[in-house]
Amino acid sequence: MKNAFKDYDRFIALMTDGKLYINPSISFHIACLLLGADEKSLGDLVFSETGFTGDELIDNYRQSYRKFLFENFGIQL
């Protein structure tokens, strides 16, 4: 489980700092492959920490980003 916490921190960093969600072809599965993380362990931890599956969390980031672009720049994706 120790690796799952490290992978969780790396996943969140990819989402927030790396803005992984901007690429529409990235799924949670692909993110796990990029991180070399066990998808089941990381997915379980993401769900316990956020209440969302990995793909739901990525989709929420995407929706928030689209809203930000529209509200601040009038850009609609």
C-alpha positions as CSV (number, residue, x, y, z in Angstrom):
1,M,0.0,0.0,0.0
2,K,3.0,2.3,0.5
3,N,3.6,2.4,-3.2
4,A,-0.1,3.3,-3.7
5,F,0.3,6.4,-1.6
6,K,3.4,7.4,-3.5
7,D,1.6,6.7,-6.8
8,Y,-1.4,8.7,-5.6
9,D,0.8,11.7,-4.9
10,R,2.4,11.4,-8.3
11,F,-1.0,11.1,-10.0
12,I,-2.3,14.2,-8.3
13,A,0.8,16.0,-9.3
14,L,0.3,14.9,-12.9
15,M,-3.2,16.3,-12.7
16,T,-2.5,19.6,-11.0
17,D,1.0,20.5,-12.1
18,G,1.2,18.5,-15.3
19,K,-2.4,19.2,-16.4
20,L,-2.7,15.7,-17.7
21,Y,-6.5,16.2,-18.0
22,I,-6.0,18.6,-20.9
23,N,-5.2,15.7,-23.2
24,P,-8.6,14.2,-24.0
25,S,-7.1,10.8,-25.0
26,I,-5.7,10.2,-21.5
27,S,-7.7,7.8,-19.4
28,F,-7.0,6.7,-15.8
29,H,-5.7,3.4,-17.3
30,I,-3.2,5.3,-19.4
31,A,-2.2,7.5,-16.5
32,C,-1.5,4.4,-14.5
33,L,0.7,3.0,-17.3
34,L,2.6,6.3,-17.5
35,L,3.2,6.2,-13.8
36,G,4.0,2.5,-13.7
37,A,1.3,2.2,-11.0
38,D,-1.0,-0.7,-10.2
39,E,-4.3,0.5,-11.6
40,K,-6.5,-1.4,-9.0
41,S,-4.5,-0.2,-6.0
42,L,-4.3,3.4,-7.2
43,G,-7.9,3.4,-8.2
44,D,-9.0,2.1,-4.8
45,L,-7.0,4.9,-3.1
46,V,-8.3,7.6,-5.5
47,F,-11.8,6.5,-4.7
48,S,-11.2,6.4,-0.9
49,E,-9.6,9.9,-1.0
50,T,-12.0,11.6,-3.4
51,G,-15.1,9.6,-3.7
52,F,-14.6,9.4,-7.5
53,T,-13.1,6.7,-9.7
54,G,-9.9,7.6,-11.5
55,D,-11.8,8.3,-14.8
56,E,-14.4,10.3,-13.0
57,L,-11.8,12.5,-11.3
58,I,-10.1,13.1,-14.6
59,D,-13.5,14.0,-16.2
60,N,-14.2,16.4,-13.3
61,Y,-10.9,18.2,-13.8
62,R,-11.8,18.5,-17.6
63,Q,-15.2,19.9,-16.8
64,S,-13.7,22.4,-14.4
65,Y,-11.1,23.5,-16.9
66,R,-13.7,23.9,-19.7
67,K,-15.8,26.1,-17.3
68,F,-12.7,28.1,-16.4
69,L,-11.9,28.7,-20.0
70,F,-15.4,29.8,-20.8
71,E,-15.9,32.0,-17.8
72,N,-12.6,33.8,-18.1
73,F,-11.9,33.8,-21.8
74,G,-15.2,33.0,-23.6
75,I,-13.6,29.9,-25.0
76,Q,-16.0,27.0,-25.3
77,L,-14.6,23.5,-25.9
